[in-house]
């Protein structure tokens, strides 16, 4: 069955770094555009970063540009989010998302807390 499993979340101090990873299975990963979304308590889910199926195109939310980097490995069926210079406002549940035409899948999320 289709699975997107996120890992790498946790508690980090402001200014610190974390690397999130998402491992996909059950579908043809290399066909899918991949994204990371996040949702803070009481707020709507928002797009953080996305990457095209072959990895040639990447986009970022203005709030994370220059601090976060999305990457993928189609041989390993993984998509990562490197997060640097973390701020308290980056605190949220982070979700992996896959999209191909009208078919989309979501992971269950991993929690990132930025606090001193």
N, CA, C and O of each residue as an XYZ file, in Angstrom:
464
protein
N       0.824     -1.174      0.000
C       0.000      0.000      0.000
C       0.879      1.252      0.000
O       2.071      1.194      0.301
N       0.267      2.371     -0.342
C       1.010      3.617     -0.403
C       1.377      4.085      1.005
O       0.552      4.101      1.918
N       2.640      4.463      1.140
C       3.094      5.022      2.413
C       4.052      6.166      2.163
O       4.918      6.097      1.290
N       3.883      7.212      2.940
C       4.856      8.291      3.058
C       5.162      8.399      4.540
O       4.285      8.719      5.343
N       6.411      8.131      4.900
C       6.786      8.103      6.304
C       7.834      9.170      6.571
O       8.953      9.108      6.060
N       7.454     10.143      7.375
C       8.371     11.222      7.728
C       9.181     10.873      8.974
O       8.726     10.128      9.842
N      10.373     11.421      9.040
C      11.215     11.250     10.217
C      12.119     12.472     10.358
O      12.256     13.272      9.432
N      12.732     12.599     11.530
C      13.712     13.659     11.745
C      13.236     14.844     12.549
O      14.022     15.746     12.842
N      11.968     14.866     12.912
C      11.472     15.973     13.713
C      11.985     15.903     15.142
O      12.574     14.906     15.559
N      11.752     16.977     15.883
C      12.176     17.002     17.275
C      12.226     18.413     17.813
O      11.707     19.352     17.210
N      12.861     18.539     18.959
C      13.021     19.820     19.630
C      14.395     20.392     19.308
O      15.404     19.697     19.427
N      14.435     21.649     18.904
C      15.699     22.299     18.557
C      15.638     23.743     19.049
O      14.569     24.351     19.102
N      16.798     24.274     19.405
C      16.862     25.660     19.858
C      16.823     26.619     18.674
O      17.218     26.252     17.567
N      16.356     27.828     18.894
C      16.399     28.830     17.816
C      17.808     28.970     17.261
O      18.787     29.005     18.007
N      17.890     29.049     15.940
C      19.185     29.108     15.267
C      19.753     27.758     14.909
O      20.757     27.672     14.202
N      19.125     26.703     15.386
C      19.611     25.359     15.123
C      19.141     24.806     13.794
O      18.498     25.496     13.003
N      19.480     23.537     13.566
C      19.176     22.877     12.295
C      18.527     21.519     12.538
O      18.754     20.868     13.558
N      17.720     21.121     11.578
C      17.145     19.770     11.543
C      17.057     19.344     10.090
O      16.953     20.171      9.184
N      17.101     18.036      9.890
C      16.898     17.477      8.555
C      15.747     16.502      8.627
O      15.818     15.491      9.325
N      14.686     16.808      7.904
C      13.545     15.910      7.800
C      13.717     15.009      6.589
O      14.268     15.410      5.564
N      13.236     13.789      6.732
C      13.292     12.848      5.618
C      11.925     12.200      5.446
O      11.209     11.960      6.418
N      11.579     11.924      4.205
C      10.330     11.236      3.885
C      10.668     10.061      2.975
O      11.283     10.231      1.923
N      10.259      8.878      3.392
C      10.482      7.671      2.599
C       9.167      7.206      2.012
O       8.186      7.014      2.730
N       9.153      7.026      0.698
C       7.933      6.663     -0.015
C       7.955      5.197     -0.440
O       9.011      4.626     -0.709
N       6.764      4.605     -0.493
C       6.623      3.245     -1.002
C       5.213      3.054     -1.512
O       4.288      3.765     -1.120
N       5.065      2.077     -2.397
C       3.742      1.726     -2.888
C       3.280      2.479     -4.119
O       2.155      2.284     -4.578
N       4.132      3.335     -4.660
C       3.801      4.042     -5.897
C       5.105      4.379     -6.627
O       6.192      4.228     -6.071
N       4.986      4.831     -7.862
C       6.163      5.113     -8.685
C       6.673      6.510     -8.353
O       6.261      7.507     -8.946
N       7.563      6.545     -7.405
C       8.017      7.798     -6.806
C       8.550      8.784     -7.843
O       8.290      9.983     -7.741
N       9.278      8.305     -8.822
C       9.966      9.213     -9.749
C       8.992      9.992    -10.635
O       9.389     10.967    -11.273
N       7.735      9.581    -10.685
C       6.731     10.291    -11.474
C       6.141     11.489    -10.725
O       5.542     12.373    -11.337
N       6.309     11.514     -9.415
C       5.562     12.437     -8.566
C       6.376     13.663     -8.186
O       7.549     13.573     -7.823
N       5.708     14.824     -8.282
C       6.252     15.996     -7.628
C       6.078     15.825     -6.130
O       5.064     15.307     -5.662
N       7.074     16.265     -5.393
C       7.060     16.081     -3.943
C       7.114     17.425     -3.234
O       7.736     18.374     -3.711
N       6.459     17.485     -2.097
C       6.397     18.740     -1.352
C       6.485     18.468      0.136
O       6.225     17.362      0.609
N       6.857     19.509      0.856
C       6.722     19.542      2.306
C       5.742     20.661      2.652
O       5.863     21.790      2.176
N       4.778     20.316      3.485
C       3.838     21.276      4.040
C       4.043     21.330      5.550
O       4.679     20.451      6.132
N       3.508     22.351      6.166
C       3.514     22.412      7.617
C       2.212     23.035      8.128
O       1.540     23.805      7.442
N       1.899     22.661      9.355
C       0.695     23.190      9.981
C       0.977     23.465     11.447
O       1.263     22.553     12.222
N       0.895     24.717     11.807
C       1.071     25.118     13.195
C      -0.279     25.062     13.896
O      -1.316     25.134     13.237
N      -0.286     24.934     15.218
C      -1.553     24.873     15.959
C      -2.435     26.075     15.656
O      -1.993     27.222     15.730
N      -3.686     25.795     15.315
C      -4.642     26.860     15.047
C      -4.495     27.545     13.709
O      -5.187     28.523     13.429
N      -3.594     27.038     12.876
C      -3.372     27.650     11.575
C      -3.632     26.650     10.456
O      -3.699     25.441     10.680
N      -3.777     27.184      9.251
C      -3.999     26.328      8.097
C      -2.682     25.697      7.641
O      -1.597     26.224      7.888
N      -2.811     24.573      6.982
C      -1.632     23.920      6.424
C      -1.086     24.785      5.290
O      -1.847     25.293      4.467
N       0.235     24.949      5.250
C       0.844     25.785      4.220
C       1.987     25.045      3.536
O       2.666     24.209      4.131
N       2.175     25.388      2.257
C       3.264     24.813      1.483
C       4.586     25.435      1.924
O       4.716     26.657      2.000
N       5.554     24.585      2.210
C       6.886     25.040      2.604
C       7.842     25.013      1.422
O       8.534     25.993      1.149
N       7.877     23.875      0.720
C       8.787     23.720     -0.410
C       8.295     22.597     -1.297
O       7.656     21.658     -0.824
N       8.593     22.692     -2.592
C       8.272     21.584     -3.484
C       9.411     21.365     -4.468
O      10.245     22.242     -4.694
N       9.420     20.173     -5.044
C      10.473     19.789     -5.979
C       9.837     18.947     -7.072
O       8.987     18.099     -6.800
N      10.249     19.183     -8.299
C       9.673     18.466     -9.433
C      10.111     17.010     -9.439
O      10.991     16.611     -8.677
N       9.493     16.227    -10.302
C       9.715     14.786    -10.305
C      11.184     14.408    -10.535
O      11.688     13.462     -9.929
N      11.862     15.146    -11.407
C      13.273     14.854    -11.684
C      14.213     15.681    -10.829
O      15.430     15.507    -10.890
N      13.657     16.578    -10.033
C      14.472     17.394     -9.135
C      15.013     18.670     -9.738
O      15.786     19.382     -9.096
N      14.615     18.973    -10.978
C      15.183     20.138    -11.642
C      14.571     21.463    -11.250
O      15.149     22.515    -11.522
N      13.425     21.435    -10.622
C      12.731     22.669    -10.232
C      12.368     22.600     -8.762
O      11.823     21.604     -8.287
N      12.677     23.677     -8.046
C      12.371     23.747     -6.619
C      11.755     25.102     -6.322
O      12.139     26.115     -6.907
N      10.807     25.109     -5.416
C      10.170     26.353     -5.002
C      10.052     26.367     -3.484
O       9.931     25.327     -2.837
N      10.093     27.585     -2.935
C      10.050     27.734     -1.486
C       9.088     28.840     -1.086
O       8.910     29.823     -1.806
N       8.475     28.661      0.070
C       7.711     29.755      0.657
C       8.675     30.883      1.008
O       9.828     30.641      1.366
N       8.193     32.109      0.900
C       9.050     33.262      1.198
C       9.628     33.179      2.610
O      10.755     33.612      2.855
N       8.856     32.627      3.525
C       9.262     32.585      4.928
C      10.453     31.671      5.184
O      11.092     31.775      6.231
N      10.766     30.771      4.240
C      11.862     29.826      4.469
C      12.982     29.950      3.444
O      13.993     29.256      3.550
N      12.819     30.819      2.459
C      13.853     30.980      1.427
C      15.193     31.345      2.047
O      15.282     32.209      2.919
N      16.228     30.667      1.576
C      17.571     30.920      2.096
C      17.892     30.142      3.357
O      19.049     30.107      3.776
N      16.895     29.516      3.973
C      17.123     28.756      5.203
C      16.859     27.263      5.011
O      17.533     26.428      5.614
N      15.881     26.930      4.173
C      15.490     25.532      3.960
C      15.903     25.088      2.560
O      15.925     25.893      1.628
N      16.232     23.801      2.417
C      16.571     23.223      1.126
C      15.867     21.886      0.972
O      15.988     21.007      1.825
N      15.129     21.741     -0.126
C      14.468     20.473     -0.428
C      15.307     19.712     -1.439
O      15.886     20.302     -2.351
N      15.370     18.394     -1.271
C      16.116     17.545     -2.200
C      15.428     16.190     -2.278
O      14.626     15.837     -1.413
N      15.747     15.444     -3.314
C      15.154     14.102     -3.460
C      16.172     13.155     -4.057
O      17.122     13.561     -4.726
N      15.941     11.878     -3.794
C      16.761     10.807     -4.343
C      15.803      9.782     -4.932
O      15.194      9.003     -4.197
N      15.669      9.779     -6.237
C      14.709      8.873     -6.869
C      15.155      7.416     -6.831
O      14.338      6.517     -7.033
N      16.405      7.175     -6.581
C      16.892      5.799     -6.431
C      16.510      5.220     -5.066
O      16.331      4.011     -4.917
N      16.389      6.103     -4.079
C      16.060      5.663     -2.724
C      14.614      5.955     -2.334
O      14.172      5.577     -1.249
N      13.875      6.632     -3.223
C      12.484      7.012     -2.942
C      12.371      7.885     -1.695
O      11.509      7.677     -0.841
N      13.254      8.855     -1.618
C      13.241      9.751     -0.467
C      13.214     11.216     -0.905
O      13.707     11.579     -1.973
N      12.628     12.030     -0.056
C      12.679     13.472     -0.213
C      13.014     14.065      1.148
O      12.404     13.709      2.156
N      13.981     14.966      1.172
C      14.468     15.538      2.409
C      14.204     17.033      2.462
O      14.036     17.693      1.437
N      14.173     17.546      3.677
C      14.081     18.983      3.896
C      15.134     19.359      4.922
O      15.022     19.029      6.103
N      16.158     20.053      4.451
C      17.204     20.549      5.337
C      16.764     21.912      5.842
O      16.486     22.815      5.052
N      16.700     22.060      7.174
C      16.207     23.298      7.778
C      17.298     23.902      8.647
O      17.745     23.283      9.613
N      17.720     25.099      8.307
C      18.754     25.804      9.047
C      18.210     27.118      9.607
O      17.157     27.601      9.191
N      18.941     27.674     10.546
C      18.559     28.961     11.156
C      17.098     28.934     11.599
O      16.332     29.852     11.309
N      16.733     27.890     12.291
C      15.329     27.709     12.670
C      14.870     28.778     13.640
O      15.627     29.252     14.488
N      13.604     29.143     13.490
C      12.982     30.186     14.299
C      11.788     29.595     15.056
O      11.236     28.583     14.623
N      11.386     30.191     16.151
C      10.207     29.675     16.869
C       8.974     29.584     15.966
O       8.140     28.697     16.147
N       8.858     30.479     15.013
C       7.699     30.440     14.112
C       7.747     29.290     13.111
O       6.788     29.086     12.366
N       8.837     28.541     13.080
C       8.905     27.333     12.262
C       8.287     26.132     12.975
O       8.154     25.058     12.388
N       7.914     26.313     14.225
C       7.287     25.229     14.983
C       5.983     24.803     14.328
O       5.089     25.622     14.114
N       5.878     23.509     14.009
C       4.704     22.998     13.317
C       4.852     21.500     13.131
O       5.917     20.926     13.355
N       3.750     20.882     12.712
C       3.831     19.522     12.186
C       4.161     19.634     10.705
O       3.530     20.398      9.975
N       5.152     18.869     10.267
C       5.603     18.910      8.877
C       5.154     17.641      8.164
O       5.347     16.528      8.654
N       4.552     17.839      6.997
C       3.955     16.732      6.246
C       4.609     16.585      4.871
O       4.881     17.570      4.184
N       4.846     15.362      4.499
C       5.325     15.018      3.168
C       4.119     14.822      2.256
O       3.103     14.266      2.674
N       4.231     15.276      1.017
C       3.105     15.234      0.079
C       3.612     14.837     -1.296
O       4.662     15.302     -1.738
N       2.856     13.971     -1.972
C       3.191     13.531     -3.324
C       2.038     13.849     -4.259
O       0.876     13.662     -3.897
N       2.346     14.328     -5.454
C       1.312     14.702     -6.416
C       1.705     14.297     -7.832
O       2.797     14.613     -8.304
N       0.804     13.600     -8.491
C       0.959     13.277     -9.917
C      -0.402     13.409    -10.563
O      -1.312     12.635    -10.267
N      -0.546     14.373    -11.432
C      -1.838     14.711    -12.042
C      -2.850     14.948    -10.919
O      -2.672     15.884    -10.139
N      -3.881     14.153    -10.811
C      -4.890     14.385     -9.778
C      -4.741     13.440     -8.583
O      -5.593     13.420     -7.695
N      -3.675     12.670     -8.564
C      -3.451     11.717     -7.482
C      -2.482     12.320     -6.474
O      -1.385     12.745     -6.839
N      -2.878     12.357     -5.228
C      -2.028     12.924     -4.180
C      -2.041     12.015     -2.965
O      -3.031     11.349     -2.664
N      -0.910     12.010     -2.281
C      -0.751     11.249     -1.051
C      -0.141     12.145      0.015
O       0.617     13.070     -0.276
N      -0.499     11.839      1.266
C       0.032     12.574      2.414
C       0.672     11.614      3.410
O       0.218     10.485      3.593
N       1.726     12.088      4.039
C       2.252     11.380      5.191
C       1.504     11.800      6.436
O       0.633     12.669      6.393
N       1.856     11.167      7.557
C       1.169     11.460      8.815
C       1.806     12.605      9.588
O       1.229     13.104     10.555
N       2.984     13.018      9.166
C       3.599     14.190      9.762
C       4.647     13.887     10.809
O       4.658     12.822     11.426
N       5.531     14.857     10.992
C       6.523     14.808     12.058
C       6.582     16.192     12.688
O       6.529     17.208     11.995
N       6.693     16.214     14.011
C       6.586     17.469     14.740
C       7.955     18.125     14.911
O       8.921     17.485     15.324
N       8.014     19.395     14.589
C       9.217     20.199     14.797
C       8.874     21.305     15.793
O       7.941     22.080     15.585
N       9.639     21.364     16.868
C       9.454     22.394     17.884
C      10.744     23.181     18.030
O      11.800     22.622     18.325
N      10.645     24.485     17.819
C      11.808     25.368     17.948
C      11.600     26.227     19.192
O      10.741     27.107     19.226
N      12.396     25.952     20.195
C      12.211     26.627     21.477
C      13.475     26.553     22.306
O      14.234     25.587     22.223
N      13.692     27.578     23.101
C      14.848     27.569     24.003
C      14.429     27.045     25.378
O      15.257     26.958     26.284
